[in-house]
Amino acid sequence: MIGTWVTGGLLSALWIALAVRDVRVQKLDNVATLSALALALGHRLGSGESWPYLLSLAACIALALAIYATGTIGGGDAKLLFSVLAWQPAVDTWAITLACLALIGGAVVAWSRFRGPGRRENSIRRYPLGGVIAAAGLIVLWVP
């Protein structure tokens, strides 16, 4: 139980640091995202969960790669999303995470539209999604 609190606290600190960095410079560091991913995977695999978790982990990889392949999110965002989903024990909690992502992401886009134009690349509006993904992860991590 204490290990879960410590791991959750470390993951929270990493996710918050990544969110702040993404909002400031719109780039997520590989070291930090891979550290969060390793921490989440290590916790889950160390807790004795096996086949159901490994199957959901394969689905998690497929989901993050599919979203990345469409160009909707960048590589750092995909790794961050993977670490958020890898922390969760099974696919049934992903619906809550994805709902949080949709609500928070929609609020960020709506707020940005009223505030002014977002950062543009090749005439496509870009928003820092690291904060959105981290916020959804924190909600699922700490809210029962």
Backbone as JSON Lines, residues from 0, in Angstrom:
{"i":0,"aa":"M","n":[0.82,-1.2,0.0],"ca":[0.0,0.0,0.0],"c":[0.86,1.27,0.0]}
{"i":1,"aa":"I","n":[1.92,1.25,0.83],"ca":[2.8,2.43,0.88],"c":[3.51,2.6,-0.45]}
{"i":2,"aa":"G","n":[3.88,1.48,-1.09],"ca":[4.53,1.56,-2.39],"c":[3.65,2.23,-3.43]}
{"i":3,"aa":"T","n":[2.35,1.98,-3.34],"ca":[1.42,2.61,-4.28],"c":[1.37,4.12,-4.05]}
{"i":4,"aa":"W","n":[1.38,4.54,-2.79],"ca":[1.36,5.97,-2.49],"c":[2.65,6.65,-2.96]}
{"i":5,"aa":"V","n":[3.77,5.98,-2.72],"ca":[5.07,6.56,-3.13],"c":[5.14,6.63,-4.65]}
{"i":6,"aa":"T","n":[4.79,5.54,-5.32],"ca":[4.82,5.52,-6.78],"c":[3.83,6.54,-7.34]}
{"i":7,"aa":"G","n":[2.64,6.61,-6.76],"ca":[1.66,7.6,-7.2],"c":[2.16,9.02,-7.02]}
{"i":8,"aa":"G","n":[2.83,9.28,-5.9],"ca":[3.39,10.61,-5.67],"c":[4.48,10.96,-6.66]}
{"i":9,"aa":"L","n":[5.36,10.0,-6.94],"ca":[6.42,10.24,-7.93],"c":[5.84,10.45,-9.33]}
{"i":10,"aa":"L","n":[4.86,9.63,-9.69],"ca":[4.21,9.81,-10.99],"c":[3.52,11.16,-11.07]}
{"i":11,"aa":"S","n":[2.86,11.56,-10.0],"ca":[2.18,12.86,-9.98],"c":[3.19,13.99,-10.21]}
{"i":12,"aa":"A","n":[4.32,13.92,-9.51],"ca":[5.36,14.95,-9.67],"c":[5.88,14.98,-11.1]}
{"i":13,"aa":"L","n":[6.12,13.82,-11.69],"ca":[6.59,13.77,-13.08],"c":[5.54,14.32,-14.05]}
{"i":14,"aa":"W","n":[4.29,13.91,-13.86],"ca":[3.23,14.38,-14.76],"c":[3.04,15.89,-14.65]}
{"i":15,"aa":"I","n":[3.11,16.42,-13.44],"ca":[2.96,17.88,-13.26],"c":[4.13,18.6,-13.91]}
{"i":16,"aa":"A","n":[5.35,18.1,-13.71],"ca":[6.53,18.72,-14.33],"c":[6.42,18.68,-15.85]}
{"i":17,"aa":"L","n":[5.96,17.56,-16.4],"ca":[5.79,17.46,-17.84],"c":[4.7,18.41,-18.35]}
{"i":18,"aa":"A","n":[3.62,18.54,-17.6],"ca":[2.55,19.45,-18.0],"c":[3.04,20.9,-18.04]}
{"i":19,"aa":"V","n":[3.78,21.3,-17.01],"ca":[4.31,22.67,-16.97],"c":[5.26,22.9,-18.14]}
{"i":20,"aa":"R","n":[6.13,21.94,-18.39],"ca":[7.08,22.09,-19.51],"c":[6.35,22.17,-20.84]}
{"i":21,"aa":"D","n":[5.32,21.35,-21.01],"ca":[4.59,21.36,-22.28],"c":[3.87,22.68,-22.5]}
{"i":22,"aa":"V","n":[3.31,23.24,-21.44],"ca":[2.61,24.52,-21.57],"c":[3.62,25.64,-21.89]}
{"i":23,"aa":"R","n":[4.8,25.57,-21.28],"ca":[5.8,26.63,-21.5],"c":[6.47,26.56,-22.86]}
{"i":24,"aa":"V","n":[6.95,25.37,-23.25],"ca":[7.75,25.27,-24.47],"c":[7.17,24.32,-25.51]}
{"i":25,"aa":"Q","n":[6.07,23.69,-25.21],"ca":[5.39,22.74,-26.08],"c":[6.33,21.65,-26.58]}
{"i":26,"aa":"K","n":[7.09,21.1,-25.65],"ca":[7.98,19.98,-25.94],"c":[8.11,19.15,-24.67]}
{"i":27,"aa":"L","n":[7.97,17.85,-24.81],"ca":[8.11,16.94,-23.68],"c":[9.43,16.19,-23.79]}
{"i":28,"aa":"D","n":[10.19,16.19,-22.72],"ca":[11.49,15.52,-22.7],"c":[11.33,14.0,-22.72]}
{"i":29,"aa":"N","n":[12.19,13.34,-23.49],"ca":[12.16,11.88,-23.55],"c":[12.5,11.26,-22.2]}
{"i":30,"aa":"V","n":[13.48,11.84,-21.51],"ca":[13.9,11.26,-20.22],"c":[12.73,11.26,-19.23]}
{"i":31,"aa":"A","n":[12.03,12.37,-19.14],"ca":[10.93,12.47,-18.18],"c":[9.75,11.58,-18.58]}
{"i":32,"aa":"T","n":[9.38,11.58,-19.87],"ca":[8.24,10.76,-20.28],"c":[8.56,9.27,-20.16]}
{"i":33,"aa":"L","n":[9.77,8.89,-20.52],"ca":[10.14,7.47,-20.39],"c":[10.31,7.07,-18.93]}
{"i":34,"aa":"S","n":[10.73,8.01,-18.08],"ca":[10.81,7.73,-16.64],"c":[9.41,7.48,-16.06]}
{"i":35,"aa":"A","n":[8.45,8.32,-16.45],"ca":[7.07,8.12,-15.99],"c":[6.53,6.78,-16.49]}
{"i":36,"aa":"L","n":[6.84,6.46,-17.72],"ca":[6.39,5.2,-18.29],"c":[7.01,4.01,-17.56]}
{"i":37,"aa":"A","n":[8.31,4.08,-17.3],"ca":[9.0,2.99,-16.59],"c":[8.47,2.84,-15.17]}
{"i":38,"aa":"L","n":[8.18,3.96,-14.52],"ca":[7.65,3.91,-13.16],"c":[6.27,3.26,-13.13]}
{"i":39,"aa":"A","n":[5.41,3.65,-14.07],"ca":[4.06,3.07,-14.13],"c":[4.11,1.59,-14.47]}
{"i":40,"aa":"L","n":[4.92,1.23,-15.44],"ca":[5.03,-0.18,-15.83],"c":[5.65,-1.02,-14.71]}
{"i":41,"aa":"G","n":[6.69,-0.49,-14.1],"ca":[7.34,-1.21,-13.01],"c":[6.39,-1.45,-11.85]}
{"i":42,"aa":"H","n":[5.58,-0.46,-11.52],"ca":[4.62,-0.62,-10.43],"c":[3.6,-1.71,-10.76]}
{"i":43,"aa":"R","n":[3.04,-1.64,-11.96],"ca":[2.0,-2.6,-12.33],"c":[2.56,-4.01,-12.45]}
{"i":44,"aa":"L","n":[3.69,-4.16,-13.1],"ca":[4.26,-5.5,-13.26],"c":[4.77,-6.04,-11.93]}
{"i":45,"aa":"G","n":[5.24,-5.14,-11.05],"ca":[5.71,-5.57,-9.74],"c":[4.6,-5.91,-8.77]}
{"i":46,"aa":"S","n":[3.36,-5.5,-9.09],"ca":[2.26,-5.77,-8.18],"c":[1.64,-7.16,-8.4]}
{"i":47,"aa":"G","n":[2.22,-7.92,-9.33],"ca":[1.76,-9.29,-9.53],"c":[0.67,-9.46,-10.56]}
{"i":48,"aa":"E","n":[0.27,-8.41,-11.22],"ca":[-0.75,-8.55,-12.26],"c":[-0.1,-9.13,-13.5]}
{"i":49,"aa":"S","n":[-0.8,-10.06,-14.14],"ca":[-0.15,-10.71,-15.27],"c":[-0.96,-10.59,-16.56]}
{"i":50,"aa":"W","n":[-1.65,-11.66,-16.96],"ca":[-2.27,-11.69,-18.27],"c":[-3.3,-10.6,-18.52]}
{"i":51,"aa":"P","n":[-4.22,-10.37,-17.64],"ca":[-5.18,-9.29,-17.95],"c":[-4.48,-7.94,-18.12]}
{"i":52,"aa":"Y","n":[-3.49,-7.7,-17.29],"ca":[-2.76,-6.43,-17.41],"c":[-1.96,-6.38,-18.7]}
{"i":53,"aa":"L","n":[-1.3,-7.47,-19.05],"ca":[-0.5,-7.48,-20.27],"c":[-1.37,-7.3,-21.52]}
{"i":54,"aa":"L","n":[-2.58,-7.87,-21.49],"ca":[-3.5,-7.66,-22.61],"c":[-3.95,-6.21,-22.69]}
{"i":55,"aa":"S","n":[-4.26,-5.62,-21.53],"ca":[-4.66,-4.21,-21.56],"c":[-3.48,-3.32,-21.93]}
{"i":56,"aa":"L","n":[-2.27,-3.74,-21.56],"ca":[-1.08,-2.98,-21.94],"c":[-0.88,-3.0,-23.45]}
{"i":57,"aa":"A","n":[-1.12,-4.14,-24.08],"ca":[-1.03,-4.22,-25.54],"c":[-2.06,-3.3,-26.2]}
{"i":58,"aa":"A","n":[-3.26,-3.28,-25.63],"ca":[-4.29,-2.37,-26.15],"c":[-3.88,-0.92,-25.94]}
{"i":59,"aa":"C","n":[-3.23,-0.65,-24.82],"ca":[-2.75,0.7,-24.51],"c":[-1.72,1.16,-25.54]}
{"i":60,"aa":"I","n":[-0.78,0.28,-25.86],"ca":[0.23,0.6,-26.87],"c":[-0.44,0.87,-28.2]}
{"i":61,"aa":"A","n":[-1.38,0.03,-28.57],"ca":[-2.09,0.2,-29.85],"c":[-2.85,1.53,-29.89]}
{"i":62,"aa":"L","n":[-3.5,1.89,-28.79],"ca":[-4.26,3.14,-28.74],"c":[-3.33,4.35,-28.86]}
{"i":63,"aa":"A","n":[-2.25,4.37,-28.09],"ca":[-1.33,5.51,-28.13],"c":[-0.68,5.63,-29.51]}
{"i":64,"aa":"L","n":[-0.28,4.5,-30.1],"ca":[0.35,4.55,-31.42],"c":[-0.64,4.95,-32.51]}
{"i":65,"aa":"A","n":[-1.89,4.51,-32.38],"ca":[-2.9,4.87,-33.38],"c":[-3.17,6.37,-33.35]}
{"i":66,"aa":"I","n":[-3.26,6.94,-32.17],"ca":[-3.5,8.39,-32.06],"c":[-2.28,9.15,-32.58]}
{"i":67,"aa":"Y","n":[-1.09,8.66,-32.27],"ca":[0.14,9.29,-32.76],"c":[0.23,9.19,-34.28]}
{"i":68,"aa":"A","n":[-0.13,8.04,-34.84],"ca":[-0.04,7.82,-36.28],"c":[-0.95,8.76,-37.07]}
{"i":69,"aa":"T","n":[-2.06,9.16,-36.48],"ca":[-2.96,10.08,-37.18],"c":[-2.43,11.51,-37.18]}
{"i":70,"aa":"G","n":[-1.39,11.77,-36.39],"ca":[-0.84,13.12,-36.32],"c":[-1.58,14.02,-35.36]}
{"i":71,"aa":"T","n":[-2.51,13.45,-34.61],"ca":[-3.29,14.23,-33.66],"c":[-2.44,14.69,-32.49]}
{"i":72,"aa":"I","n":[-1.55,13.82,-32.03],"ca":[-0.67,14.17,-30.92],"c":[0.77,13.86,-31.32]}
{"i":73,"aa":"G","n":[1.7,14.48,-30.62],"ca":[3.11,14.25,-30.89],"c":[3.62,13.03,-30.15]}
{"i":74,"aa":"G","n":[4.88,12.71,-30.38],"ca":[5.48,11.54,-29.76],"c":[5.55,11.64,-28.24]}
{"i":75,"aa":"G","n":[5.88,12.82,-27.73],"ca":[5.93,13.01,-26.28],"c":[4.57,12.86,-25.64]}
{"i":76,"aa":"D","n":[3.55,13.4,-26.31],"ca":[2.18,13.24,-25.81],"c":[1.76,11.78,-25.83]}
{"i":77,"aa":"A","n":[2.18,11.04,-26.86],"ca":[1.83,9.61,-26.93],"c":[2.49,8.84,-25.79]}
{"i":78,"aa":"K","n":[3.76,9.15,-25.49],"ca":[4.44,8.48,-24.38],"c":[3.8,8.85,-23.04]}
{"i":79,"aa":"L","n":[3.4,10.11,-22.9],"ca":[2.74,10.53,-21.67],"c":[1.39,9.83,-21.52]}
{"i":80,"aa":"L","n":[0.63,9.76,-22.61],"ca":[-0.64,9.04,-22.59],"c":[-0.43,7.57,-22.25]}
{"i":81,"aa":"F","n":[0.61,6.99,-22.81],"ca":[0.93,5.6,-22.52],"c":[1.25,5.42,-21.04]}
{"i":82,"aa":"S","n":[1.98,6.36,-20.43],"ca":[2.29,6.22,-19.0],"c":[1.04,6.38,-18.14]}
{"i":83,"aa":"V","n":[0.13,7.26,-18.55],"ca":[-1.12,7.43,-17.81],"c":[-1.97,6.16,-17.9]}
{"i":84,"aa":"L","n":[-2.09,5.61,-19.09],"ca":[-2.89,4.4,-19.26],"c":[-2.2,3.17,-18.67]}
{"i":85,"aa":"A","n":[-0.87,3.14,-18.7],"ca":[-0.14,1.99,-18.15],"c":[-0.27,1.93,-16.63]}
{"i":86,"aa":"W","n":[-0.49,3.06,-15.98],"ca":[-0.65,3.07,-14.53],"c":[-1.92,2.35,-14.11]}
{"i":87,"aa":"Q","n":[-2.93,2.4,-14.95],"ca":[-4.25,1.87,-14.59],"c":[-4.28,0.35,-14.73]}
{"i":88,"aa":"P","n":[-5.0,-0.3,-13.84],"ca":[-4.95,-1.76,-13.8],"c":[-5.67,-2.45,-14.96]}
{"i":89,"aa":"A","n":[-6.67,-1.85,-15.54],"ca":[-7.42,-2.54,-16.58],"c":[-8.09,-1.55,-17.51]}
{"i":90,"aa":"V","n":[-8.58,-2.08,-18.6],"ca":[-9.19,-1.25,-19.64],"c":[-10.44,-0.53,-19.14]}
{"i":91,"aa":"D","n":[-11.15,-1.1,-18.16],"ca":[-12.4,-0.49,-17.71],"c":[-12.19,0.91,-17.12]}
{"i":92,"aa":"T","n":[-11.02,1.19,-16.58],"ca":[-10.77,2.54,-16.06],"c":[-10.33,3.51,-17.15]}
{"i":93,"aa":"W","n":[-10.03,2.99,-18.33],"ca":[-9.63,3.88,-19.41],"c":[-10.78,4.77,-19.87]}
{"i":94,"aa":"A","n":[-11.99,4.28,-19.78],"ca":[-13.14,5.09,-20.2],"c":[-13.21,6.37,-19.38]}
{"i":95,"aa":"I","n":[-12.94,6.26,-18.1],"ca":[-12.93,7.45,-17.24],"c":[-11.81,8.4,-17.66]}
{"i":96,"aa":"T","n":[-10.64,7.85,-17.93],"ca":[-9.51,8.67,-18.35],"c":[-9.81,9.37,-19.67]}
{"i":97,"aa":"L","n":[-10.33,8.63,-20.63],"ca":[-10.62,9.23,-21.93],"c":[-11.74,10.26,-21.83]}
{"i":98,"aa":"A","n":[-12.71,10.04,-20.95],"ca":[-13.75,11.05,-20.73],"c":[-13.14,12.32,-20.12]}
{"i":99,"aa":"C","n":[-12.24,12.14,-19.16],"ca":[-11.55,13.3,-18.58],"c":[-10.73,14.03,-19.63]}
{"i":100,"aa":"L","n":[-10.05,13.26,-20.49],"ca":[-9.28,13.88,-21.57],"c":[-10.18,14.71,-22.48]}
{"i":101,"aa":"A","n":[-11.32,14.16,-22.84],"ca":[-12.23,14.87,-23.73],"c":[-12.76,16.15,-23.07]}
{"i":102,"aa":"L","n":[-13.16,16.06,-21.81],"ca":[-13.71,17.23,-21.13],"c":[-12.65,18.31,-20.92]}
{"i":103,"aa":"I","n":[-11.49,17.91,-20.41],"ca":[-10.43,18.9,-20.15],"c":[-9.9,19.46,-21.46]}
{"i":104,"aa":"G","n":[-9.68,18.57,-22.44],"ca":[-9.19,19.03,-23.75],"c":[-10.18,19.97,-24.42]}
{"i":105,"aa":"G","n":[-11.46,19.66,-24.35],"ca":[-12.47,20.56,-24.92],"c":[-12.48,21.91,-24.24]}
{"i":106,"aa":"A","n":[-12.32,21.91,-22.91],"ca":[-12.27,23.18,-22.18],"c":[-11.05,23.99,-22.56]}
{"i":107,"aa":"V","n":[-9.9,23.34,-22.73],"ca":[-8.67,24.05,-23.12],"c":[-8.82,24.65,-24.51]}
{"i":108,"aa":"V","n":[-9.36,23.88,-25.45],"ca":[-9.53,24.4,-26.81],"c":[-10.53,25.56,-26.82]}
{"i":109,"aa":"A","n":[-11.64,25.41,-26.09],"ca":[-12.64,26.49,-26.03],"c":[-12.04,27.74,-25.41]}
{"i":110,"aa":"W","n":[-11.31,27.58,-24.32],"ca":[-10.67,28.73,-23.67],"c":[-9.66,29.38,-24.59]}
{"i":111,"aa":"S","n":[-8.89,28.57,-25.32],"ca":[-7.88,29.1,-26.24],"c":[-8.52,29.85,-27.4]}
{"i":112,"aa":"R","n":[-9.65,29.38,-27.84],"ca":[-10.34,30.08,-28.95],"c":[-10.8,31.47,-28.52]}
{"i":113,"aa":"F","n":[-11.3,31.58,-27.29],"ca":[-11.73,32.88,-26.8],"c":[-10.54,33.78,-26.48]}
{"i":114,"aa":"R","n":[-9.45,33.19,-26.07],"ca":[-8.26,33.93,-25.68],"c":[-7.49,34.45,-26.88]}
{"i":115,"aa":"G","n":[-7.52,33.74,-27.98],"ca":[-6.79,34.15,-29.17],"c":[-6.29,32.94,-29.91]}
{"i":116,"aa":"P","n":[-5.59,33.16,-30.99],"ca":[-5.13,32.03,-31.79],"c":[-4.07,31.22,-31.06]}
{"i":117,"aa":"G","n":[-4.13,29.92,-31.27],"ca":[-3.12,29.03,-30.71],"c":[-1.86,29.08,-31.56]}
{"i":118,"aa":"R","n":[-0.86,28.35,-31.16],"ca":[0.37,28.29,-31.94],"c":[0.07,27.59,-33.25]}
{"i":119,"aa":"R","n":[0.51,28.15,-34.35],"ca":[0.22,27.57,-35.65],"c":[1.47,26.96,-36.27]}
{"i":120,"aa":"E","n":[1.29,25.77,-36.83],"ca":[2.32,25.12,-37.61],"c":[1.66,24.62,-38.87]}
{"i":121,"aa":"N","n":[2.17,25.06,-40.01],"ca":[1.62,24.65,-41.29],"c":[0.11,24.9,-41.35]}
{"i":122,"aa":"S","n":[-0.31,26.04,-40.87],"ca":[-1.71,26.48,-40.81],"c":[-2.6,25.53,-40.0]}
{"i":123,"aa":"I","n":[-2.01,24.74,-39.11],"ca":[-2.78,23.89,-38.2],"c":[-2.58,24.42,-36.8]}
{"i":124,"aa":"R","n":[-3.67,24.58,-36.08],"ca":[-3.61,25.07,-34.71],"c":[-3.07,24.0,-33.79]}
{"i":125,"aa":"R","n":[-2.08,24.34,-32.96],"ca":[-1.47,23.39,-32.03],"c":[-1.74,23.82,-30.6]}
{"i":126,"aa":"Y","n":[-2.1,22.87,-29.75],"ca":[-2.34,23.13,-28.34],"c":[-1.46,22.21,-27.51]}
{"i":127,"aa":"P","n":[-0.97,22.69,-26.38],"ca":[-0.15,21.81,-25.53],"c":[-1.04,20.78,-24.82]}
{"i":128,"aa":"L","n":[-0.98,19.55,-25.29],"ca":[-1.84,18.51,-24.75],"c":[-1.24,17.8,-23.54]}
{"i":129,"aa":"G","n":[0.03,18.03,-23.25],"ca":[0.66,17.39,-22.11],"c":[-0.05,17.72,-20.81]}
{"i":130,"aa":"G","n":[-0.47,18.96,-20.65],"ca":[-1.2,19.36,-19.45],"c":[-2.55,18.68,-19.35]}
{"i":131,"aa":"V","n":[-3.21,18.52,-20.48],"ca":[-4.51,17.86,-20.52],"c":[-4.37,16.39,-20.14]}
{"i":132,"aa":"I","n":[-3.37,15.72,-20.72],"ca":[-3.15,14.3,-20.43],"c":[-2.75,14.11,-18.97]}
{"i":133,"aa":"A","n":[-1.86,14.98,-18.49],"ca":[-1.42,14.88,-17.09],"c":[-2.58,15.13,-16.13]}
{"i":134,"aa":"A","n":[-3.43,16.12,-16.43],"ca":[-4.58,16.4,-15.56],"c":[-5.53,15.22,-15.5]}
{"i":135,"aa":"A","n":[-5.79,14.59,-16.64],"ca":[-6.66,13.42,-16.66],"c":[-6.03,12.27,-15.85]}
{"i":136,"aa":"G","n":[-4.73,12.11,-15.99],"ca":[-4.04,11.08,-15.22],"c":[-4.1,11.32,-13.72]}
{"i":137,"aa":"L","n":[-3.93,12.59,-13.32],"ca":[-4.0,12.93,-11.89],"c":[-5.39,12.71,-11.33]}
{"i":138,"aa":"I","n":[-6.41,13.02,-12.12],"ca":[-7.79,12.81,-11.67],"c":[-8.03,11.32,-11.43]}
{"i":139,"aa":"V","n":[-7.65,10.49,-12.39],"ca":[-7.87,9.06,-12.26],"c":[-7.0,8.46,-11.17]}
{"i":140,"aa":"L","n":[-5.8,9.01,-10.98],"ca":[-4.88,8.49,-9.96],"c":[-5.38,8.78,-8.56]}
{"i":141,"aa":"W","n":[-5.87,9.98,-8.31],"ca":[-6.16,10.39,-6.92],"c":[-7.64,10.45,-6.56]}
{"i":142,"aa":"V","n":[-8.54,10.53,-7.52],"ca":[-9.96,10.59,-7.19],"c":[-10.52,9.17,-7.21]}
{"i":143,"aa":"P","n":[-11.07,8.7,-6.09],"ca":[-11.56,7.32,-6.06],"c":[-12.79,7.09,-6.91]}
